Amino acid sequence: MPTLIFKRAIGALFALTLSLSAATSHAAAPAAYPREFRIGYQKGNSLVILKASGELEKALASSGVAVKWYEFPFGPPMVEALNAGDIDLGFVGSTPPVFAQAGGAPEIRYVGYAAAYKDNYAVVVPKESTARRMKDLQGKKIAVAKGSAGQYLLLKALEQDGMKPDDIVFAYLQYSEARSAFERGDVAAWVVPDPRLADIEQNIGARPLVTASKLTPQYSFYVAPAKFAAAYPAILRLTLDKLNDTEQYAKEHTDETARFLEKDTRVPLKIWQLALTRQAWGVAYPLPPNIIDAQQEVADTFFRYKLIPKAVQIKDASVSVK
């Protein structure tokens, strides 16, 4: 009898130990979702449409997550905000994360990507220009936003025509300054994406000399701080899925999308209607080998021309939230 009582006591103690261990483990486990989710966006992309729809807020309501949205004029300030921990997710072109990885924000991580640029990004010349290829711009000034996807596009356009960066003069101008310089004739060409590209095509007769579709593929990316990506992959998956749904809807309802974007950006409807015909649609994750290779070429190109201080490996900054 004492032996039986002893065995029962040991069994009860073992069960209690397991229960306490499970409770401790559960208490120590990180939450699947943060209490607050801060997203950086720029006007004119699918994040704006998702924001307006309220679908992400609805999906996260039961988890008690407050979604906050922060607008940025372009990519580099958004990367700075990510690095400072001020936002948790952003959408940028190919170059800002390369500069981040090579410089002061090495903890930025690629968590998803958008489809490659097509004819929606181009090197353009005025309608009266006689230039027919990049070689015709030798020694001329070309306007481009420093650190933008356009800077990489320009480098590749030069390489494709057997040219080097020293063969032209880089005029580093933001979009509003570049538009004025282009119209005055202060620059011979301008590297510009939609909807500005569609605007100058329709309104001043600008002519694409070379578009992204004719060059090495270049992608845009969804990026997050490394700690956030590691702690909260579920919310990143959910958001990227919602964004893809948003883009597929926009693709199938371009007139409705154009009207919404006209209201959001104050860019005329006809410009958005043209831009959306050549929009690259789709959001996916994680980054497959071919996307990593394409982005590695961006990094290698910038390092080769000494535009970043050190070589970087894109695979080291790419994480799977799947």
C-alpha positions in Angstrom: 0.0 0.0 0.0 2.7 2.6 0.8 4.3 1.8 -2.5 1.0 2.4 -4.3 0.5 5.7 -2.5 4.1 6.7 -3.4 3.6 6.0 -7.1 0.4 8.0 -7.1 2.1 10.9 -5.4 5.0 10.8 -8.0 2.4 10.7 -10.8 0.5 13.6 -9.5 3.8 15.6 -9.0 4.9 14.8 -12.5 1.5 15.9 -14.0 1.7 19.1 -12.0 5.3 19.7 -13.2 4.1 19.3 -16.8 1.2 21.6 -16.3 3.4 24.3 -14.7 6.0 23.9 -17.5 3.3 24.3 -20.2 1.9 27.3 -18.4 5.3 28.9 -18.1 6.1 28.1 -21.7 2.8 29.7 -22.8 3.4 32.8 -20.8 6.9 33.2 -22.2 5.8 32.7 -25.8 5.7 35.9 -27.8 2.4 37.2 -29.0 1.4 36.4 -32.6 0.5 40.0 -33.3 1.8 43.3 -32.0 -0.6 45.8 -30.3 0.2 48.3 -33.0 1.2 47.9 -36.6 2.7 51.0 -38.3 2.9 51.1 -42.1 4.8 53.5 -44.3 3.3 54.3 -47.7 3.7 56.6 -50.7 0.8 58.0 -52.8 -0.2 56.1 -55.9 0.4 52.5 -54.9 -1.6 49.6 -53.6 -0.9 50.4 -50.0 -3.0 53.5 -50.4 -5.9 51.4 -51.8 -5.6 48.9 -49.0 -5.6 51.8 -46.5 -8.7 53.3 -48.0 -10.5 49.9 -48.0 -10.1 49.3 -44.3 -9.7 45.6 -45.1 -6.5 45.2 -43.1 -8.1 46.8 -40.0 -11.1 44.5 -40.3 -8.8 41.4 -40.5 -6.8 42.5 -37.5 -9.7 43.7 -35.3 -10.2 40.4 -33.5 -6.5 40.3 -32.6 -6.6 43.8 -31.1 -4.1 45.3 -33.4 -4.3 49.1 -34.1 -3.1 49.9 -37.7 -1.4 53.2 -38.2 -0.4 54.7 -41.6 2.4 57.1 -42.3 2.9 58.9 -45.6 6.4 59.4 -47.1 7.4 61.4 -50.2 9.8 58.7 -51.4 11.9 55.6 -50.4 15.0 56.8 -48.5 13.1 58.6 -45.7 11.0 55.5 -45.3 14.0 53.3 -44.9 15.3 55.8 -42.3 12.0 55.5 -40.4 12.2 51.7 -40.5 15.8 51.8 -39.2 14.8 54.1 -36.4 11.9 51.8 -35.4 9.3 54.4 -36.3 7.4 52.1 -38.7 7.1 48.3 -39.1 6.6 47.9 -42.9 7.4 49.9 -46.0 7.3 49.6 -49.7 10.4 50.9 -51.7 12.2 50.5 -55.0 15.3 48.4 -55.5 17.9 50.9 -54.4 17.0 52.2 -50.9 17.4 48.8 -49.2 20.8 48.3 -50.9 22.0 51.6 -49.6 20.6 50.7 -46.2 22.3 47.3 -46.1 25.6 48.9 -47.2 25.4 51.9 -44.8 23.6 52.9 -41.7 20.6 50.6 -41.7 21.9 47.1 -42.0 19.0 45.6 -40.1 16.4 46.2 -42.8 15.0 43.0 -44.2 13.3 42.0 -47.4 10.0 40.3 -46.6 8.1 40.5 -50.0 8.3 41.8 -53.5 6.2 43.4 -56.3 6.3 42.5 -60.0 9.2 43.9 -62.1 9.0 47.3 -63.7 7.9 47.2 -67.3 7.1 50.2 -69.6 6.1 52.2 -66.5 9.7 53.4 -65.9 11.8 55.0 -68.6 14.5 57.3 -69.8 12.6 60.0 -71.7 13.6 62.8 -74.1 11.7 65.9 -75.3 9.5 65.4 -78.4 11.9 67.6 -80.4 15.0 65.6 -79.4 16.8 63.8 -82.2 18.2 61.1 -79.8 17.2 57.6 -80.7 19.6 55.6 -78.4 21.6 56.3 -75.3 24.7 56.9 -77.3 23.1 60.0 -78.7 23.1 61.4 -75.2 26.9 61.2 -74.7 28.2 64.2 -72.8 24.6 65.4 -72.1 22.9 66.0 -68.7 20.3 63.4 -67.6 18.0 64.1 -64.7 17.5 61.3 -62.2 16.6 61.1 -58.5 19.7 60.1 -56.5 19.3 56.7 -54.7 16.2 55.9 -56.7 15.3 52.9 -58.8 15.8 55.3 -61.7 19.4 55.6 -60.9 19.9 51.9 -61.4 17.8 52.0 -64.6 20.0 54.7 -66.0 23.2 52.8 -65.2 21.9 49.7 -66.9 20.6 51.7 -69.9 24.1 53.1 -70.3 25.8 49.7 -70.0 23.4 48.2 -72.6 24.6 50.7 -75.1 28.3 50.2 -74.3 28.6 53.3 -72.2 30.0 54.2 -68.8 28.6 56.7 -66.2 31.4 59.1 -67.1 29.9 59.3 -70.6 27.0 61.5 -69.4 26.5 64.1 -66.7 24.2 63.0 -63.9 21.9 65.8 -62.8 20.6 64.6 -59.4 17.2 66.2 -59.1 14.0 65.3 -57.3 10.9 65.0 -59.5 9.5 68.6 -59.2 12.9 70.1 -60.0 13.5 67.5 -62.8 10.2 68.4 -64.5 11.1 72.1 -64.6 14.6 71.4 -65.8 13.3 69.0 -68.5 10.7 71.5 -69.8 13.3 74.3 -69.9 15.8 72.2 -71.8 18.3 72.3 -69.0 18.7 68.5 -69.2 18.6 66.3 -72.4 16.7 63.4 -70.8 15.0 62.4 -67.6 14.6 59.1 -65.8 11.0 58.9 -64.6 8.3 56.4 -63.6 4.5 56.5 -63.9 2.3 58.4 -63.3 4.8 61.3 -64.0 5.9 59.4 -67.1 2.3 59.2 -68.4 1.8 62.9 -67.6 4.7 64.2 -69.7 3.9 61.8 -72.5 0.4 63.1 -72.7 0.9 66.7 -71.9 4.3 67.7 -73.4 4.9 64.9 -75.9 7.9 63.4 -74.1 9.2 60.2 -75.8 10.6 57.1 -74.0 14.1 56.3 -75.3 14.4 53.1 -73.3 12.1 51.5 -70.8 12.6 49.1 -67.9 11.1 46.3 -69.9 14.1 46.3 -72.2 16.7 46.1 -69.3 17.7 43.8 -66.5 14.6 43.1 -64.4 14.2 45.4 -61.5 11.8 44.9 -58.6 10.2 46.8 -55.7 10.2 45.4 -52.2 8.3 45.3 -49.0 10.8 45.7 -46.1 10.7 45.6 -42.4 13.1 45.8 -39.4 14.8 42.5 -38.7 13.4 42.3 -35.1 9.8 42.9 -36.2 10.1 40.4 -39.1 11.4 37.8 -36.7 8.8 38.5 -34.0 5.7 39.0 -36.0 5.7 37.0 -39.3 2.0 36.3 -39.2 1.0 40.0 -39.5 3.4 40.4 -42.4 2.0 37.4 -44.2 -1.5 38.6 -43.7 -0.7 42.1 -45.0 1.1 40.9 -48.0 -1.8 38.5 -48.9 -4.2 41.4 -48.5 -2.0 43.6 -50.7 -2.0 40.9 -53.4 -5.7 40.6 -53.2 -5.9 44.4 -53.5 -3.7 44.4 -56.6 -5.6 41.7 -58.3 -8.9 43.6 -57.7 -7.3 46.8 -59.0 -6.0 45.0 -62.1 -9.5 43.7 -62.9 -11.2 47.1 -62.2 -8.8 49.6 -63.7 -11.4 52.3 -64.3 -12.5 52.2 -60.7 -8.9 52.2 -59.6 -8.0 55.1 -61.8 -10.9 57.2 -60.4 -9.8 56.4 -56.8 -6.1 57.3 -57.6 -7.2 60.5 -59.3 -9.0 61.5 -56.1 -6.1 60.4 -53.8 -3.3 62.0 -55.8 -5.1 64.8 -57.8 -3.4 63.5 -60.9 -6.0 63.6 -63.8 -7.9 60.5 -64.6 -6.6 60.1 -68.2 -3.0 59.9 -66.8 -3.9 57.1 -64.4 -5.8 55.3 -67.2 -2.6 55.2 -69.3 -0.4 54.3 -66.3 -2.5 51.4 -65.2 -2.4 49.8 -68.7 1.3 49.1 -68.1 1.3 48.6 -64.3 3.2 45.6 -63.0 0.7 43.7 -60.8 1.2 41.2 -58.0 2.7 40.9 -54.5 4.5 37.7 -53.3 6.8 36.3 -50.7 9.3 35.0 -49.8 11.9 36.1 -52.3 12.8 33.3 -54.7 16.4 32.8 -56.0 15.8 34.7 -59.3 14.5 37.8 -57.4 17.4 37.6 -55.0 19.8 37.4 -58.0 18.2 40.4 -59.7 18.5 42.4 -56.5 22.1 41.2 -56.1 22.8 42.7 -59.5 21.5 46.0 -58.2 23.9 45.9 -55.3 26.8 44.7 -57.3 26.3 47.4 -59.9 26.3 50.2 -57.3 29.4 48.7 -55.6 31.2 48.4 -59.0 30.6 52.1 -59.6 31.6 53.0 -56.0 28.2 54.3 -55.2 28.0 52.2 -52.0 30.9 51.9 -49.5 31.0 48.1 -49.4 29.7 45.0 -51.1 26.6 43.4 -49.7 24.8 40.0 -50.0 21.1 40.3 -50.6 20.4 36.8 -49.3 21.7 37.9 -45.9 18.9 40.5 -45.7 16.1 38.3 -47.1 13.9 36.5 -44.7 11.0 34.2 -45.1 7.8 35.0 -43.3 6.0 32.0 -44.8 
